[in-house]
């Protein structure tokens, strides 16, 4: 009995130790991913391209949310700097929405002096992956070969990976005036992106 008890306790300790190593390894992996996502979003990789893709965000009626507005403003700035001649607004209809995100983005840009002839929109997408897939379809139809993806800094590592996976030649340009400014909002956004980055790596979505 004594020997069996000691053997069981040793096995239990080994299992607990292995679990600790596993949990520790997972935490380290998550932290490293978080740092990777954060650092990627601090750099602006914009270069001369065929178009700018603005990833969708919430809208309120025919008005962009503060987050979406910052993305639109940054895209307009890139247009004015002649980084690309065309802008693609993405995003479909949210639940109960009267306007698609892309339509609101286009209306806002036109009100700021952007020529309607330089704007393309799609109204089908609801997720980041769908934003990019629909934008790629528009690019292919218009003969556009390269893109600058615009979104909030912490969103761009995942968006870049998704773009590469669908065969899109793209660089990223973060909004310099992201609405996610406080530590709390940035940390929540980062945790979300760490999760979805791994989710995309596993599922492709």
Buried (B, 14 or more C-beta within 10 A) or exposed (E): EEEEEEEEEEEEEEEEEEEEEEEEEEEEEBEEBBEEBBEBBEEBBBEEBBBBBBBBBBBBEEEBBBBBBBBBBBBBBBBEEEBBBBBBBBBBBBEEBEBBBBBBBBBBBEEEEBEEEBBBBBBBBBBBBBBBBBBBEBBEEEEBEBBBBBBBBBBBBBBBEBBEEBEBBBBBBBBEEBBBEEEEEBEEBBEEBBEBBBEBEEEEE
